[in-house]
Amino acid sequence: TPDGVPGGLWARLPAARPELAVGEWDLSELAVANWREALQDLQAQAAVLLEELKKFDFQTSPAETREFLDRLSSFEDQWDRLEQYYVLRKDANNGDSEAQMAADVIANAWARIEPGFQLFERWIGGLSEQRAAEIAAGCGPYARYVLDSRSDARYLLSEKEEAVIARKDANGRAVLVDLYGDRIKSFAYTWQGEEVPESIVMGFLRDSKPTVREEAFHVLYGPYMAGGTPDELVKIYKALVNDFRETIEMRGFESPLAARAHEDDIPLEALRRCFSVAEDALPLMQEFFELKRRALGLERMRRYDVYAPLGADECGMDFASQ
């Protein structure tokens, strides 16, 4: 966003670039005629798959495993399509009660089904390393999934414990995440007398004028400090963090970092090395910002000076729109 842009920028944008006009999401390609019937059909498919999975043993061949994973992948695609349609509808309109109800029912249904499919991890995790490698090699595009499932098996709890956690997440953790997101989405941002999206204000954090950057910073983060918002968000966030810590401790991870490293398939030592290098480079970063402070002619570097441009901003709307 260039310096000195007059008011009405957001109002003028759709006229200047019609393709950027804000409208409703088109979810017609995901829509279903009757979500309850679609859910019942998927639950029936899940029951068949789970019965087949119970028959897996050390004699199950790579070909049989791949055929099962083909069907499981198709099933999960159908489930995700149904669930995400109502999640997106809910996100687009918080007042859509049907979408809210459907999303909740579908999420709870999955919470009851998911622990059963963990039998695959338990099965592949119980095979010898050589046999698991043979299964993975014969599963084509699912080879990585097979190996990851074997790795995940070591952190599984009992089936009953996993069922409790799945239902707890669907009816507890997921609700807190939604509350946190809905609270932030309710924030309104006023710039130059008009209500604009957050992204428009963020552009002014890079303005060359210190007063504009400061104003943009306060407009962006002011809603977090209004009324009881800070306490409300802190309580939600603290509850989510504590839930995460308790869960990974029960699963046997040595630390939250170890749990994230496992989830992202990154060696824990690699993450630790990255942190170590970043900490060693702190003096270099501090030197950079000291040089930037001098170049900007500031007495001290403030939080809203971090993204200040060095030199005049020559970028206009014509260039930016391209």
VENLIN-V690246 format. One record per helix or strand. SS is the DSSP state (helix for helix, strand for strand). FROM is the first residue (numbers start at 1). TO is the last residue. Records with the same first field share a line. If there is no record, write none. Layout:
SS = FROM-TO / FROM-TO
This chain:
helix = 9-16 / 18-20 / 35-53 / 62-92 / 97-117 / 119-126 / 129-137 / 140-153 / 159-185 / 198-206 / 210-225 / 229-251 / 256-263 / 268-280 / 282-296 / 303-305 / 317-321
strand = 189-191 / 194-196
